Structures are given as structure tokens and as C-alpha cells.
Amino acid sequence: MRCSVFLSALSSIAAVFGQSNPPPVLPAVNLITSKVPFQCSPGKSIGISVEPSKITTSLSEVQFQATGHGRTDEFASCDFRVALSYWYYKYRVAISGATIRGHANLTDGVQIYQFNTTAIFRLEHLKNFSPIQPPEITNLSISTMLTELVPTQIGGEGNFDDDFEVAVKPPSKLVWSPCFHGSEGGGAQDSTYFDFIVSASSSDRTGKGTGQLTSGLTVDWNLAWEECTPDWDEMYSWGDVRIDNWQSCLHNVTDVPLVKDTPDLVPLWF
């Protein structure tokens, strides 16, 4: 069975709508998975909390991969997925910015010069749900809600041993999720996820310094909410990227021009 790939601007037009107060009930975290478990391990070093105004991701073991030696930059990263369920009926959500927090111990001029934060919303729709018959056929819809490369100047002169906080500017316009029916997740026909990518880069001009994130990184992902009217047709046409029967696409990635030609629009892992 051949998959189909669609590009759409439908998920981005909601910037014209006004924001609402948060819903009375917040979604629940169902599952956490990680692409790099040696740095961010579900159940061990990834903490998730959902509040009305933000999702906080605590990444206690994110660390630079090498000590400074003056020739190459050091890099710390965590790519992870959070499955969420039981979104409140008649609401949609967007990421409206972020804040990166931590404590750095930098010696001999080592400097953290850049952070990257990316948040991608993912909707998976099981087509043959009732009854479920193998093989399962799932349509995938994706929209990037926030992706920002943030230059910083933490350290860089002598030694630095202190807390830091870096604000990530909001997107130029909000990218909204589909309008929730209240049945998403929890083994239902529609599953929802956030794919988060967090990284930090540091440099060592002297070749003698070291750089350490003493408690990893914590990122607050700011949430915007909007009341809306659920519509099944709109939900299943949502997304900057839509791939019908997306599992079959993984057998031959060259059949998916989106993955080959514009990888910045697609999560790095399925």
C-alpha cells in the first residue's frame, strides 16, 4: 500500500483567533520515549509536569559530550516524545514561547553560545479502528509549533558558576493543534504527542576549559489556549504535513519526498 503525503497551511491560520482561559481539566501524560536515553532516560532523568500556563520538561542528565579542547564545539541534546491524553472538549492548544533554565559551571573562558528549542505537535489517526484488523493503518499529521535557535553569551571570560535563564521568543504567529473532541489518547482512535528537541552548544577558545551543566536543563514551554468547535473533517485535514498510512512510508523513505527534500518539517524519528 502506497502512502500519500500532503502539505498544508491549515494549522497555521488560527493566529487570527483570540486566546482563551485554560480549560478546567488539563491533559494527562501517558508515555515518554527518548531518542537519546543515555542523556535523557524516561523514568529516570526526564520529568514532565503540565500546568495551565506551561509544560515543564526537566532534563537532569543532559550534558556536554566532551571537555573543551579549543578545536570543536561541545554539544548537549535531548530528543524526546510525550504522549498526552484526555484533552478537554472544545479547546485547542499552541506553544507561545519557552524559557530555558539551568546552572552552568564553565572554566577558563568556556561559553554557552547557543540553545535550540523545537516543539512539534503530532496527531496519529487509526483508520481501521472498529474493528481493529491487522495491519493497522494510521494517518500521521504534524505541525511545528515552535523552533528557535537562541544565541547566548553565558560565560566566555574566566570562570562562570551560576544559574542562568534564557527566554525563547514566541513564534511570529501561533500554530494551533486541532480542536479536541475530548477522546484523544488513552487507547482511543486518535493519539496525540509532543516531540521536543532541546540542545545547547558551547565553545572553548583557550583549549583548557571545561563546561558542565550541573543539573541538566529545564525548559518551560508556554501554552496558549483557545476555545473552539470540534469538527472531524477539520481535524483529519489538520497539519502542515500529513502522511496517509505513514508506517508503510518507513519501508522506503525515498517514496516520501517530504522526508528527503524538507527534513526540517519532519521529526527526526518516527
C-alpha positions as CSV (number, residue, x, y, z in Angstrom):
1,M,0.0,0.0,0.0
2,R,1.5,3.3,-1.0
3,C,1.3,6.3,1.3
4,S,0.3,9.8,0.4
5,V,2.0,12.9,1.6
6,F,0.2,16.3,1.9
7,L,1.5,19.8,2.7
8,S,-0.9,22.2,4.2
9,A,-1.1,25.7,5.8
10,L,-4.4,25.0,7.6
11,S,-2.9,24.6,11.0
12,S,-1.2,28.0,11.0
13,I,-4.2,30.2,10.2
14,A,-5.5,30.3,13.7
15,A,-3.4,33.3,14.7
16,V,-6.4,35.5,13.8
17,F,-8.4,34.0,16.7
18,G,-8.3,35.3,20.2
19,Q,-6.8,33.3,23.1
20,S,-9.0,31.9,25.9
21,N,-8.5,31.0,29.5
22,P,-7.1,27.5,30.1
23,P,-9.5,24.6,30.2
24,P,-10.8,23.4,33.6
25,V,-9.1,20.0,33.2
26,L,-5.6,19.5,31.8
27,P,-4.3,16.6,29.7
28,A,-2.5,13.7,31.3
29,V,0.9,12.4,30.4
30,N,0.6,8.8,29.1
31,L,4.1,7.9,27.9
32,I,7.5,9.3,27.5
33,T,10.0,8.0,25.0
34,S,13.5,9.2,24.1
35,K,15.8,9.1,21.1
36,V,18.9,9.5,23.2
37,P,18.2,7.6,26.5
38,F,21.8,7.8,27.7
39,Q,21.3,11.6,28.2
40,C,17.6,11.7,28.8
41,S,16.1,8.5,30.0
42,P,12.3,8.1,30.5
43,G,11.5,7.2,34.1
44,K,15.0,8.2,35.3
45,S,16.1,11.7,34.1
46,I,13.0,13.2,32.3
47,G,10.4,14.9,34.4
48,I,7.2,16.3,32.9
49,S,4.6,18.5,34.6
50,V,1.6,20.1,32.9
51,E,0.2,23.3,34.3
52,P,-2.4,25.7,32.9
53,S,0.2,28.1,31.5
54,K,3.1,25.7,30.6
55,I,4.5,22.3,30.2
56,T,7.8,21.9,32.2
57,T,10.3,19.4,31.0
58,S,13.2,18.7,33.4
59,L,16.2,17.0,31.8
60,S,18.5,16.3,34.7
61,E,21.2,14.4,32.8
62,V,21.6,16.5,29.7
63,Q,25.3,17.2,29.5
64,F,28.0,18.3,27.1
65,Q,29.6,15.4,25.4
66,A,33.3,16.4,25.7
67,T,35.5,18.7,27.7
68,G,36.7,21.8,25.9
69,H,39.9,21.5,23.8
70,G,39.8,24.6,21.6
71,R,39.1,22.8,18.3
72,T,35.5,21.8,18.2
73,D,32.3,22.9,20.0
74,E,30.7,20.8,22.7
75,F,27.0,19.8,22.3
76,A,24.3,18.6,24.7
77,S,20.9,17.5,23.5
78,C,17.7,15.6,24.2
79,D,15.1,14.5,21.7
80,F,12.0,13.0,23.3
81,R,8.3,12.4,22.8
82,V,5.5,12.9,25.3
83,A,2.1,11.2,24.7
84,L,-0.8,13.2,26.1
85,S,-4.4,12.1,26.5
86,Y,-7.8,13.4,27.7
87,W,-7.6,16.8,26.2
88,Y,-10.6,18.9,27.3
89,Y,-13.5,19.1,24.9
90,K,-13.8,22.2,22.7
91,Y,-10.2,23.5,23.2
92,R,-7.1,23.7,21.1
93,V,-3.5,24.4,22.3
94,A,-0.4,26.2,20.9
95,I,3.2,26.8,22.1
96,S,3.7,30.5,22.7
97,G,7.3,30.6,23.6
98,A,9.7,29.0,26.1
99,T,12.2,29.6,28.9
100,I,15.4,27.6,29.4
101,R,16.8,27.3,32.9
102,G,19.8,25.7,34.5
103,H,23.1,26.0,36.3
104,A,26.4,26.0,34.5
105,N,30.0,25.5,35.7
106,L,32.3,26.9,33.0
107,T,36.0,27.3,33.4
108,D,38.8,29.1,31.5
109,G,36.6,31.1,29.1
110,V,34.2,28.3,28.1
111,Q,31.0,29.9,26.8
112,I,27.5,28.5,26.1
113,Y,26.7,30.4,22.9
114,Q,23.5,28.8,21.6
115,F,20.3,26.9,22.5
116,N,17.9,25.2,20.3
117,T,14.2,24.6,21.2
118,T,11.8,22.8,19.0
119,A,8.2,21.6,19.8
120,I,6.2,19.6,17.2
121,F,2.6,18.5,17.7
122,R,1.8,15.1,16.3
123,L,-1.7,13.5,15.7
124,E,-2.0,9.8,14.8
125,H,-5.4,8.6,13.5
126,L,-6.1,4.9,13.4
127,K,-8.3,4.4,10.3
128,N,-9.3,0.8,10.9
129,F,-10.3,1.2,14.5
130,S,-13.6,-0.7,14.7
131,P,-12.9,-3.5,14.5
132,I,-9.1,-3.3,14.5
133,Q,-7.7,-5.6,11.9
134,P,-4.0,-6.1,11.1
135,P,-2.2,-4.5,9.6
136,E,-3.2,-1.2,11.4
137,I,-3.5,1.8,9.1
138,T,-2.6,5.1,10.7
139,N,-2.6,8.5,9.2
140,L,0.0,10.9,10.6
141,S,-0.4,14.7,10.9
142,I,2.4,17.0,12.1
143,S,2.9,20.7,12.7
144,T,5.9,22.5,14.2
145,M,4.6,24.9,16.9
146,L,8.0,26.3,17.9
147,T,11.5,26.1,16.5
148,E,14.0,28.7,17.6
149,L,17.8,29.0,17.6
150,V,18.7,31.3,20.5
151,P,22.2,32.9,20.7
152,T,23.5,33.4,24.2
153,Q,26.6,34.6,25.9
154,I,26.9,32.6,29.1
155,G,30.4,32.6,30.4
156,G,33.2,33.4,28.0
157,E,35.5,35.2,30.4
158,G,37.4,33.4,33.2
159,N,35.1,31.1,35.2
160,F,31.3,31.1,35.5
161,D,29.5,29.1,38.1
162,D,25.9,30.3,38.4
163,D,22.3,29.9,37.4
164,F,21.1,31.1,34.1
165,E,17.7,31.7,32.4
166,V,17.2,32.3,28.7
167,A,13.9,33.4,27.1
168,V,12.8,31.9,23.8
169,K,10.8,34.4,21.8
170,P,7.3,33.4,20.7
171,P,6.6,32.3,17.1
172,S,5.6,35.0,14.7
173,K,2.1,33.5,14.8
174,L,0.7,30.8,16.9
175,V,0.3,27.3,15.3
176,W,-2.7,25.6,16.9
177,S,-3.5,22.0,17.4
178,P,-6.7,20.6,16.1
179,C,-9.8,21.3,18.1
180,F,-10.1,18.5,20.6
181,H,-13.1,16.2,21.0
182,G,-12.1,15.0,24.4
183,S,-11.5,11.4,23.4
184,E,-7.9,11.7,22.2
185,G,-5.3,9.3,23.7
186,G,-5.9,6.6,26.3
187,G,-6.1,3.9,23.7
188,A,-8.6,5.8,21.5
189,Q,-8.6,6.1,17.8
190,D,-6.7,9.4,17.9
191,S,-3.3,9.7,19.7
192,T,-1.6,13.0,20.4
193,Y,2.1,13.7,21.1
194,F,4.6,16.5,21.6
195,D,8.0,15.9,20.1
196,F,10.5,18.1,21.9
197,I,14.1,18.8,20.9
198,V,16.4,20.7,23.3
199,S,20.1,21.3,22.7
200,A,22.9,23.6,23.9
201,S,26.2,24.4,22.3
202,S,29.4,25.6,23.9
203,S,32.9,26.7,22.8
204,D,36.3,26.8,24.4
205,R,38.6,29.4,22.9
206,T,41.6,28.6,25.2
207,G,41.6,24.8,24.8
208,K,42.0,24.5,28.6
209,G,38.5,24.9,29.9
210,T,35.6,22.7,30.8
211,G,31.9,23.1,30.6
212,Q,29.3,21.4,32.7
213,L,25.5,21.7,33.1
214,T,25.4,20.8,36.8
215,S,21.7,19.9,36.9
216,G,20.9,19.5,33.2
217,L,18.4,21.7,31.6
218,T,14.8,22.7,32.4
219,V,12.5,24.1,29.8
220,D,9.2,25.7,30.4
221,W,7.1,25.5,27.2
222,N,4.4,28.3,27.4
223,L,0.9,27.3,26.5
224,A,-1.8,29.3,24.7
225,W,-5.4,28.0,24.7
226,E,-8.4,28.7,22.6
227,E,-12.0,27.6,22.8
228,C,-13.2,26.1,19.5
229,T,-15.9,23.9,17.9
230,P,-14.7,20.4,17.2
231,D,-15.1,19.2,13.6
232,W,-14.0,15.7,12.5
233,D,-13.3,16.8,8.9
234,E,-11.2,19.7,10.0
235,M,-9.3,17.5,12.5
236,Y,-8.3,15.0,9.9
237,S,-7.2,17.6,7.4
238,W,-5.1,19.4,10.0
239,G,-1.4,19.7,9.9
240,D,1.5,21.3,8.0
241,V,2.4,17.7,7.0
242,R,0.1,14.8,6.6
243,I,1.2,11.3,5.7
244,D,-1.5,8.7,5.0
245,N,-0.7,5.2,6.0
246,W,2.6,6.5,7.4
247,Q,4.0,3.2,8.6
248,S,4.4,1.9,5.0
249,C,6.4,5.0,4.2
250,L,9.2,3.9,6.5
251,H,9.9,0.9,4.4
252,N,11.1,3.2,1.6
253,V,11.9,6.7,2.7
254,T,12.6,7.8,-0.8
255,D,8.9,7.4,-1.5
256,V,8.3,10.3,0.9
257,P,9.6,13.5,-0.9
258,L,8.9,15.5,2.3
259,V,11.4,13.5,4.3
260,K,14.0,13.6,1.6
261,D,13.6,17.2,0.5
262,T,12.4,19.2,3.5
263,P,13.6,17.3,6.6
264,D,13.2,20.4,8.8
265,L,9.4,20.0,8.7
266,V,9.5,16.4,10.0
267,P,10.6,15.0,13.3
268,L,14.0,13.2,13.1
269,W,12.4,9.9,14.3
270,F,9.1,8.1,13.9
